[in-house]
C-alpha cells in the first residue's frame, strides 16, 4: 500500500523547510559575512553613473552662485511697483552668462531671461506672458500686473546647494541626479570603488549556447543570458566561463582557477545534492559554505560561501584571500529570484555599497491561495493591476520555476511570509517592484 505521506513528499520538492534557513536568517548571514572586497580608483565624472562612491563629496561653493531669473520676463524692485503702478520704463537687457553692468535704475525694469543673473537692486521677476510692452516717444515700457509676491520667479544663490553641503557619501551608488549635482559644483573627477570581478558560469551537460545545434535532450542556456543581463546593470566586470560539464574534476578545476583572479563566482545549476550536482561538493572542498538550502520558494538550493581562507573583505581576494561564491538554482525563475534577493545585494556590498533592501509596499491580493505550506517564504511572480478600489496584486497563474513566461509578464514579486498559510482576495500582501532592483 502506498504511503500517502511519501506521495505528498514526492509531489513537493520544497518539503522539510523547518530544517532550512529562513529568508531573514539567510540575509543576516550574508550581511555578517560580506564586506567590501575592492580597492579605490579615480575616474572621470562622465563615467561615474552607476559606480559606488568611495569618498564624501561636499559642495565647495554655493549652487547657484548668484541670484538668477527662473523665467523669461522682466526684473524689477518690488517696492517700486506701488509707486509706478506697474508701469516701468525698460532699462537694459540681461541674458544668461551676461551679467548687467550696473545696478537697476530706480522705478525701472530690465528685460531678463531664464538663468540670467539678477541685476543689483532687482528682486522680483514678472513672467513675460503676464506683461504688456508699450513704446512711447522712443522709450520702451512694460506694464507689470499687480498680485506678484516679493521675490517671485527669483532663484536665490545657494538655493540648490549651500557651500559645504554634503552631496554624496561613501557607499552610495551614483545615479544621474547625484552625477548632475556633482557636476554643478565643478568637479570633473570622483573617487569610486573598483568594479567587482565576477566569474559567471553555467553547469550541466544538457546545456548548449544559443546558435549551436540542439542535441537530443539538450537545453539552451537561458540562465547565462538572464544573469549576464542582470549583471550589466551593476558595477561589475564579468568573465564568461561558459558551460562546465557535470564532472567533478572539471568543476573543481574551473572554480579553483576562477578564484585566483576574481572577487566572486556566480554559478547556476549543480546546486543540489544529486549525483550529477558537483558544485556544492566543490565549494566545500575548495573553501567554506556559509549557507545552503533555504526555506523559500522558488530557490531552495541557493548557496553562498567562499574559496580561500580569511574574511571576505578589502584586499582579501584572489591568491591572497577569499573569493565569494554564489550558487544559484538551475531553474530560470529560481535563479532570477535568488539573484535579486541575495546575489545582487552581495555583489553590491562586495563593491563597497551599503547593504540594499528592495522597496516593499502593501497592496490587496487580487488572487486566492487556498493552502500554503507554513515555515517557508514564497515569492510569486506578479504585477499590479487596477481594481475597483485601486491597485491590486495579480499573480501569474502557474508557479513552475522553469517558466520564463511568468517573468516576462510580471512587474514584480509578491512576497508571502512564512506565517501565512492561505490568501484570500483583498488580503494585504507585499509587492516588490522589479524597478527597485534596477530592472
C-alpha positions in Angstrom: 0.0 0.0 0.0 1.3 3.4 -1.0 2.2 5.7 1.9 0.1 8.9 1.4 2.8 11.0 3.2 5.5 9.7 0.9 3.4 10.5 -2.1 2.9 14.1 -1.0 6.6 14.4 -0.3 7.4 13.2 -3.8 5.0 15.8 -5.3 6.5 18.8 -3.4 10.2 19.4 -3.9 10.1 22.1 -1.2 9.3 19.9 1.8 11.1 19.8 5.2 11.5 23.6 5.3 11.7 23.6 9.1 15.2 22.3 8.7 16.3 25.0 6.3 17.4 28.6 6.8 14.6 31.1 6.7 14.8 34.1 4.4 15.6 36.6 7.2 18.3 34.2 8.6 20.0 33.9 5.2 20.1 37.7 4.8 21.6 38.1 8.3 24.4 35.6 7.4 25.1 37.5 4.2 25.2 40.8 5.9 27.6 39.5 8.6 29.9 37.7 6.2 30.2 40.2 3.4 32.5 43.3 3.3 34.0 45.4 0.7 36.5 43.4 -1.3 37.8 46.0 -3.8 40.1 49.0 -3.8 39.6 52.5 -5.0 40.2 54.4 -8.2 39.6 57.9 -9.5 37.6 58.2 -12.7 36.1 60.9 -14.9 32.7 62.1 -13.8 31.3 61.2 -17.2 31.9 57.5 -16.3 30.6 57.7 -12.8 26.9 56.8 -13.3 26.2 53.5 -11.6 29.5 53.4 -9.8 29.9 53.2 -6.0 31.3 56.3 -4.4 34.5 55.9 -2.2 34.6 59.5 -0.8 32.4 62.1 0.7 31.6 64.9 -1.7 30.6 68.3 -0.4 29.8 71.4 -2.4 32.9 73.7 -2.5 30.7 76.7 -3.3 27.0 77.7 -3.4 24.9 76.5 -6.2 23.6 78.6 -7.9 26.4 81.0 -7.2 24.2 84.1 -7.7 20.6 85.2 -7.6 19.1 84.5 -11.1 15.8 84.6 -13.0 13.7 81.4 -13.0 11.7 82.5 -16.1 11.9 84.8 -19.1 10.3 88.1 -18.2 11.0 91.4 -16.5 13.1 92.1 -13.4 12.2 95.0 -11.1 12.4 96.2 -7.5 9.3 95.0 -5.7 8.8 98.2 -3.7 8.8 100.2 -6.9 5.6 98.6 -8.2 3.3 100.6 -6.0 5.0 103.9 -6.9 4.8 103.3 -10.6 1.5 101.4 -10.7 3.4 98.7 -12.6 4.3 101.0 -15.5 8.1 100.6 -15.9 10.5 102.1 -18.4 12.8 99.4 -19.7 16.4 99.9 -18.7 18.6 97.1 -20.1 18.5 93.5 -21.2 20.1 90.7 -19.2 20.8 87.2 -20.7 22.3 84.1 -19.2 26.0 84.4 -19.0 25.9 88.1 -19.4 25.5 90.0 -16.1 24.2 93.5 -16.0 27.0 96.1 -15.9 25.4 98.1 -13.1 22.5 98.3 -10.7 19.0 98.6 -11.9 17.8 102.3 -12.0 15.0 103.2 -9.6 11.5 102.8 -10.9 12.6 100.8 -14.0 12.6 97.2 -15.2 15.1 95.1 -17.1 14.3 92.5 -19.8 15.7 89.3 -18.4 15.9 85.7 -19.5 16.0 82.3 -17.6 19.2 81.8 -15.7 20.4 85.3 -16.1 22.0 87.0 -13.0 19.6 89.3 -11.3 20.7 92.9 -11.7 21.7 94.6 -8.4 18.6 96.1 -6.7 16.1 93.9 -8.7 14.4 91.3 -6.5 11.3 90.1 -8.4 10.6 88.8 -11.9 7.3 89.0 -13.8 6.7 86.4 -16.4 6.7 87.8 -20.0 3.3 86.3 -20.9 1.7 88.3 -18.0 3.1 91.6 -19.1 2.4 94.1 -21.8 5.0 96.0 -23.8 4.5 99.6 -25.0 6.5 102.2 -26.9 6.1 105.9 -26.3 8.3 108.7 -27.7 11.1 106.3 -28.5 11.1 104.8 -25.0 10.1 101.1 -24.3 7.8 100.4 -21.4 6.4 97.3 -19.8 3.2 97.0 -17.7 3.6 94.6 -14.9 0.3 93.5 -13.3 -0.3 93.6 -9.6 -0.5 90.4 -7.5 3.0 89.2 -7.6 4.7 88.4 -4.3 8.1 89.9 -3.5 10.9 87.7 -4.8 8.6 85.9 -7.3 10.5 83.9 -10.0 13.9 84.6 -8.5 16.3 81.8 -7.6 18.4 82.6 -4.6 22.2 82.0 -4.5 22.7 78.7 -2.7 19.1 77.7 -3.1 20.1 74.3 -4.5 23.3 73.7 -2.5 24.8 75.8 0.2 28.6 75.8 0.4 29.7 72.8 2.4 26.5 70.8 1.9 27.1 67.1 1.6 26.0 65.8 -1.8 27.0 62.2 -1.6 28.6 59.8 0.9 30.9 56.7 0.6 28.9 53.6 -0.3 26.3 55.5 -2.3 25.7 54.2 -5.8 25.7 57.2 -8.0 22.6 57.9 -10.1 22.0 60.6 -12.7 20.8 63.1 -10.0 24.0 62.7 -7.9 26.2 62.9 -11.0 24.4 66.1 -12.0 24.7 67.6 -8.5 28.5 66.9 -8.5 28.8 68.4 -12.0 27.0 71.6 -10.8 29.9 72.1 -8.3 32.6 71.9 -11.0 34.0 68.5 -10.0 35.4 66.7 -13.0 36.6 63.5 -11.3 35.4 61.3 -8.4 36.9 58.6 -6.3 35.0 55.3 -6.6 35.4 51.7 -5.7 36.8 49.4 -8.3 34.3 47.2 -10.1 33.8 43.7 -8.7 35.3 41.0 -10.9 32.7 38.3 -11.4 33.2 34.9 -13.0 29.9 33.7 -14.5 29.4 30.0 -15.3 26.6 27.5 -16.0 26.7 23.9 -15.1 25.2 20.9 -16.9 25.9 18.5 -19.7 22.4 19.2 -21.2 23.2 22.9 -21.8 24.0 24.4 -25.1 24.6 28.0 -26.0 22.2 29.6 -28.5 23.4 29.4 -32.1 24.6 25.8 -31.8 22.6 22.8 -32.9 20.4 21.4 -30.1 21.3 17.7 -29.5 18.8 15.1 -28.1 18.0 16.0 -24.6 19.7 19.4 -24.9 18.5 22.7 -23.5 19.6 26.1 -24.5 21.4 28.0 -21.7 18.9 30.8 -20.9 20.4 31.3 -17.5 23.6 32.8 -18.8 21.8 35.5 -20.7 19.4 36.1 -17.9 22.2 36.7 -15.3 24.5 38.5 -17.8 21.7 40.9 -18.4 21.1 41.4 -14.7 24.8 41.9 -14.1 25.0 44.5 -16.8 23.2 47.0 -14.5 25.8 46.6 -11.7 29.3 48.0 -11.3 31.0 44.6 -12.1 33.3 43.2 -14.7 32.1 39.8 -15.9 34.2 37.0 -17.2 32.1 34.4 -19.1 33.5 30.9 -18.1 31.0 29.2 -20.3 29.3 25.9 -19.6 31.1 23.4 -17.2 30.4 19.7 -17.7 28.9 17.5 -15.0 32.2 16.1 -13.9 33.7 16.7 -10.5 37.3 17.3 -11.7 36.2 19.7 -14.4 34.0 21.7 -11.9 36.8 21.8 -9.3 39.4 23.0 -11.8 37.3 25.8 -13.2 36.4 27.1 -9.8 39.9 26.9 -8.5 41.3 28.8 -11.4 38.5 31.4 -11.3 39.0 32.1 -7.6 42.6 33.1 -8.3 41.7 36.3 -10.2 38.1 37.1 -9.4 36.3 38.6 -6.4 33.2 36.4 -6.8 32.0 33.4 -8.7 28.3 33.2 -9.8 27.2 29.8 -10.9 23.8 28.3 -11.9 22.9 24.6 -11.8 24.5 21.8 -9.8 23.4 23.3 -6.6 21.5 20.4 -5.1 22.7 17.0 -3.8 22.1 14.9 -6.9 24.8 12.5 -8.2 25.5 14.9 -11.0 25.4 18.1 -8.9 29.1 18.7 -8.2 29.2 22.4 -7.5 28.2 22.1 -3.8 30.8 19.5 -3.2 33.5 21.6 -5.0 32.6 24.7 -2.9 33.1 22.6 0.3 36.3 21.0 -0.9 38.0 24.3 -2.0 36.7 26.5 0.8 33.7 27.0 3.1 29.9 27.0 2.6 28.2 29.6 4.8 24.6 28.9 3.8 22.8 26.3 1.7 19.2 25.1 1.4 16.7 27.9 2.2 13.1 27.7 3.3 12.0 29.7 0.2 10.1 29.0 -3.0 11.5 29.2 -5.6 15.2 29.0 -4.9 15.6 26.4 -2.1 19.2 25.2 -3.2 20.7 28.7 -3.1 24.2 28.6 -1.6 26.8 31.1 -0.5 30.4 30.5 0.6 34.0 31.3 -0.3 37.1 29.8 -1.8 40.2 30.6 0.1 40.9 31.4 3.7 40.2 34.6 5.6 37.5 37.1 5.7 35.8 38.3 2.6 37.0 41.9 2.7 39.4 44.6 1.4 42.5 43.1 -0.2 41.4 39.6 0.6 40.8 38.3 -2.9 42.4 36.0 -5.4 45.6 34.3 -4.4 45.8 36.4 -1.2 42.5 35.6 0.3 38.8 34.7 -0.2 36.7 34.7 -3.3 33.0 34.8 -2.6 30.9 32.0 -4.2 27.2 32.2 -5.1 25.5 29.1 -6.3 22.0 29.7 -7.9 19.4 27.1 -8.8 19.3 25.9 -12.3 15.6 26.7 -13.0 15.5 30.2 -14.6 12.8 31.7 -12.3 14.6 30.4 -9.2 17.9 31.8 -10.5 16.2 35.1 -11.2 14.6 35.4 -7.7 17.8 34.3 -5.9 19.9 36.8 -7.8 17.6 39.7 -6.9 17.2 38.8 -3.3 20.7 37.5 -2.4 23.3 37.8 -5.2 22.6 41.4 -6.2 23.0 42.9 -2.7 26.1 40.7 -2.1 27.8 41.9 -5.2 27.0 45.5 -4.4 28.3 45.1 -0.9 31.5 43.5 -2.2 31.9 46.6 -4.3 31.6 48.9 -1.3 27.9 49.8 -1.4 25.7 49.9 1.7 23.5 46.9 2.0 20.5 47.4 -0.2 16.9 46.4 0.7 14.3 46.4 -2.1 11.3 48.7 -1.9 8.3 46.9 -0.5 4.7 48.1 -0.2 1.4 46.5 0.8 -1.4 46.1 -1.6 -4.6 43.9 -1.6 -4.3 40.5 -3.2 -6.2 40.0 -6.4 -5.9 36.3 -6.1 -6.5 33.4 -3.7 -4.3 30.6 -2.3 -6.4 28.1 -0.5 -3.4 26.4 1.2 0.2 27.4 1.5 2.8 25.4 3.4 3.9 27.1 6.6 7.6 27.8 7.6 8.7 28.9 4.1 8.6 32.2 2.4 7.3 32.3 -1.2 8.0 34.8 -3.9 5.3 34.8 -6.7 5.6 36.4 -10.0 3.0 39.1 -10.3 2.0 42.6 -11.4 -0.1 45.4 -10.2 -3.5 45.9 -12.0 -6.3 48.4 -11.5 -9.1 47.0 -9.3 -12.5 48.5 -8.3 -10.9 50.3 -5.3 -7.4 50.9 -6.6 -4.3 48.8 -7.4 -4.3 45.1 -6.5 -1.6 42.4 -6.9 -2.3 39.8 -9.6 -0.1 36.7 -9.7 1.0 34.6 -12.6 -1.4 31.6 -12.7 1.4 29.0 -13.0 4.1 28.6 -10.4 6.6 26.4 -12.2 10.2 27.8 -11.7 11.1 26.9 -15.2 8.5 29.1 -16.8 10.3 32.2 -18.1 6.9 33.5 -19.4 6.0 34.4 -15.9 9.0 36.7 -15.6 8.1 38.4 -18.9 4.6 39.1 -17.8 5.5 40.2 -14.3 6.4 43.6 -13.0 7.5 42.4 -9.5 7.4 39.7 -6.9 4.6 39.1 -4.4 6.1 38.1 -1.1 4.2 35.6 1.1 5.6 35.2 4.6 6.3 32.0 6.5 3.4 32.6 8.9 0.9 32.9 6.1 -1.0 29.7 5.3 -3.7 31.0 2.9 -4.5 34.1 0.9 -8.0 35.4 0.1 -8.8 38.2 -2.4 -8.4 41.5 -0.6 -5.9 40.3 1.9 -2.8 42.5 2.2 0.3 41.1 0.5 3.7 42.6 0.0 4.8 43.7 -3.5 8.4 44.1 -4.6 8.6 46.0 -7.9 11.3 45.0 -10.3 12.1 48.7 -10.6 13.5 48.7 -7.1 16.1 46.1 -8.3 17.1 48.3 -11.3 15.1 46.3 -13.8 
